[in-house]
Amino acid sequence: MSIPLKNCVSVLSAKCHGDCSSGHIEHVSIDSRSSHNGATTLFFALIGPNNNGHQYIAELIEEGVAAFVVSYIPEGLEDKATYLVVDNTLVALQKFAIYYRSLFDFPVIGITGSNGKTIVKEWLNFLLSPDFNIIRSPKSFNSQVGVPLSVIAINEKHNLGIFEAGISTVAEMEKLEPIVKPTIGVLTNIGTSHDEGFANTTQKITEKLKLFSHVEVLVYQKDERVTPVIPVGITTFSWSFTDKTADVFVSHTKNANHKTTISYQYKNHSHSIEIPFEDRASIENAISCLLVLLYLNYDNETIASRMSMLYPVQMRLEVKNGINNCNLIDDSYSSDFQSLKIALDFLESQNKFQKKTLILSDIFQSGLSDEELYGRVAKLVVANNIQRVIGIGETIVKFKTLFTNCIAYPHTADFLADFENLEFSNETILVKGARSFEFEEIVAVLEQKKHETVLEINLNALSYNLNFFKAKLQPQVKIMVMVKAFGYGNGGLEIASLLEHHQVDYLGVAFADEGISLKNDGIRLPIMVLNPESTSFSSIIQYQLEPEIYTLRGLHNFLKIAEHKNLQHFPFHIKIDTGMHRLGFERNQLPELIQTLKGNTRVQVKSILSHMATSDDGAHYAFAKQQIQLFDELSSQIMTELQINPIRHILNTSGISNFPEAQFNMVRLGIGLYGVSNDAEEQKFLENVGTLKSVISQIRTIPAGDSVGYGRRFMAQKETKVATIPIGYADGISRAWGNGVGYVTIKNKKATILGSVCMDMLMVDVTEIDCVEGDDVIIFGESPTVVEMALALKTIPYEILTSISQRVKRVFYR
């Protein structure tokens, strides 16, 4: 974003106080705590029921913010900044978003409904991301403020938008429609959420449909409540389980492996797909996604492949291990009748135990009288074979007699106080409560405490980083992603599978056994082996890997095997040494290389590559340019004399950013995928992928004069509280990170490492931290970062990531 400030004055119909004729806007902010606040930020001072953005203007001016959208200028700050004065700052934010949206012309999917908006959005993002650079609403940003902020995040690299929009009363959607300006509309399930804001269901549906006033098509489930109120002129694409006049007629059957087969008839053809879910809500959400893919003309093979990989969206409902061998379902996000039905449906699919307990708060947003509402809830409880109900809330207490085997408490605190008298074991517990009841405290006491060290891999962040670098590439430039060294310590197969979903062009491994393992696990992408040994050539051929050849000896050995196996046009890659002086053919070896390959049909030169030595170091810019020039010269010589046109590639992660003119036909993405850049500015835009976590095993307090660890390298100068963490140098934590150099994070506070790092443990100072045994510990992730650790240890992030032992469990999540 780069918008002249003077443009904003006219867009917002604002009165300008200060210099509006110069300057430009690169960021929009409503949060005084945002790290993006600065000289090119336009800050909207929103006024809400519990906060007023105007009160932060003074400190924002000190941080360098120079332009504000306000409804009034705070006293004493009149000459300190430039002000765009408007009647209503929220309306102004929405106006700005409408203007900003008008600057982009690409398809946008708009989603609304009572339930499933966020899940459908996240699933569509997953299903379509291999083919589009997508901008979507973050989390559940679907409100009058969230939608504008989502749209303002668009940049010129995006070519598809997916935005959700939610409303709670009349006259709200008409404000969001021109902001989203969807071309494809998706109406999800209509339930009872926000019923109190509308006169009746028909009015609520009518208001929601205003999001689709100008769409080219509306995807929806054919419903007698919805169809009659769809405005004339809107083209629909409908589906149904019961109405065969729908565009897509659907049926579904549950499989024995907790999956569901969805069969559908479309354009006189029958197809089927499988999804890894059994509950009704997930099935309906998946069908909404299916219709979008059908409308976009995806073939059934692609649809089936991608939808089989759908995953639970861990935002509102999450399954956890509970105390005493319980299965805990955490849905402590909202409490309305429709979402309760969905949660109970999900509970039914978790059939680990026959015994089921429901912990339920007062229910909001029902639109029913209390008598009718809790009567319906009681019927739901019976229908779902719930053996015990624990009600929490002043209203549900009044209706506890409607439930069999029910205990009720007026407040969450009352339940927690009585917790020791309640028995939970070998059962499934659904915790379902509105946010105001703070049911996260109940989840905390019911959740099994984790006592293991794990490396959590955020696959969403990995996808984001991949797309970040793909956006830097010229059209038609291919991308190879390095998954050598166990995916830079993060995990090989899981990451390779995600990269295959994103349709990268090549994977790169160091040795043949890494590639063989991926092929055995079903990876179909071409895999280049960068450091093949001659003894591995037969296996490379057997598993259809593609070797990098960098010596004449290696070439002759490979050709001999190729002839013995009577191969034709088997792909391989030529590496040229342009200055790294590690591996590769030198200039004086090219004549023999070319002569050897002339007329040889056993093999095919798939690519020519080289490796840059200083792509990340500005001090050696001239040397890097020299390497690129030499690579162009030598690779062109090979191509001309052999009359071939292979892929050419020399850029690694740093090269992608620093030498865009040298992308040739392909680039190789490595450490950047995992959220690490050698450029401090670029680092701000990458997302952290790996978080190494552990727990506190034991806490003790030692007096002044006592020591900690081997060699008494730490001597307490005062009474010190010491926590022991079960991770050490055998897990990959450098001993040099100990003795006060490094730290871990506990309760968002730094805990310095005391004494030497042991083989399996390290000790930290928690004197100033309110913590207990069993609390989580961040070894690295957001703080400290691997970049920060590398600087302190005088090494590089690669070494830290690849040093994490295989005995540390990897946990992958989306």
Summary of the structure (lengths in Angstrom):
residues: 814
radius of gyration: 30.1
end to end distance: 28.5
largest distance: 92.0
contacts: 2717
relative contact order: 0.06
helix: 36%
strand: 24%
